[in-house]
């Protein structure tokens, strides 16, 4: 019996983008199911009753939640093509550490940029730049975070690229001017079809972000 794979997602989500890239890297066919986060579907509530969030991967009727966990699951189940995590246990642990760092530090700073007003948003932008500079040091002179191939850390970070334009507009600071290595890395990622076809247009993300700010009274 063929695998039945469904993805419950919201198109501008940097977390959903991770899963889309991982599925594309592995060449996995799946049914994409767009979710309205203001009016959550019974399926989403059934598949993720704890957090009630996207993305959710549904594999043969069984849900897997949390984007970094989903990417690792995809890598373990479909291991015959395009490995995403290193085979060496130490390097694998390091990759997981930096993805956790991104999920905690970068997400927190990004929320301040997106949700902050005036000086609060600008302070959040400076914090975000500081996190990206730390990631530039980790990247060093490598093509990708794991070496010469797209891997777990790259997939975790590149989803934020679609939001960079929005962060710059809200935070009044150019990412490219202060983090050129990250931007060069992003361009290398975009050369891969799995990435370029999975990332939404930055201007559309910005329009969506503006609408969400208004809806949440953050203008």
C-alpha positions, 0 to 999 in steps of 0.5 A, a space after each residue: 500500500 502506498 504511503 498516504 501523506 497529508 500536510 496541514 499548513 498555512 502558506 506563509 508559515 516559516 515552520 510549514 516551509 521547513 516541512 515542504 522543503 523536507 518533503 520536496 528534498 525526499 521527493 514525497 508526494 503529499 496532499 497539501 491542506 491549507 488551514 485558516 488559523 482564525 477558524 481552525 478546522 476540525 481536522 487540525 484540532 483532531 490531529 493536534 489537540 494539544 497545541 492546535 497549531 500547524 504544521 501537522 504531517 499526517 502519515 497513513 492517518 497518524 499525526 506528527 506535530 512540531 516542525 523540527 520533529 516532523 523534519 526528523 521524522 521525514 528523514 528517518 522514515 524516507 532515509 533512502 534519499 537526500 539525508 537531512 541530518 548527519 550520520 555522525 552522532 556528534 554532528 547530528 547533536 550539533 545540528 539539533 542544538 542549532 535548530 533549537 537555538 533558531 526556534 528559541 532565539 530567532 523566533 523570539 526576536 522575530 516576534 518582537 519585530 513583528 509584534 512590537 511598536 516603534 522602539 520595541 520593534 527596532 530593539 527586536 530587530 537589533 536582537 534578530 540581527 545579533 542572532 543572525 550574526 551568531 549563525 554567520 559565525 557557525 556557518 563560517 566559510 562552509 556552503 551550508 551549515 552542515 558542509 556542502 549539502 543542504 541539511 537540517 539547520 539550513 531547512 530550519 533557517 531558510 523559512 525565515 528568509 521569506 519574512 526578511 523583507 517584512 522584518 526590514 520594513 517593520 524593524 527599519 534595518 537592512 539585514 543584507 547590509 549587516 549580515 551579508 554571509 547569511 544573505 549569500 547563504 540564502 541565495 545558495 539555498 534558493 538555487 535548489 528547486 526544493 527551496 525556491 518552489 517552497 518559499 512564498 513571495 516576500 511581498 505577499 508575506 509582507 502584505 499578509 503580515 500587515 493584515 495580521 498586525 491590523 487584526 491583532 491591533 498591533 499597528 
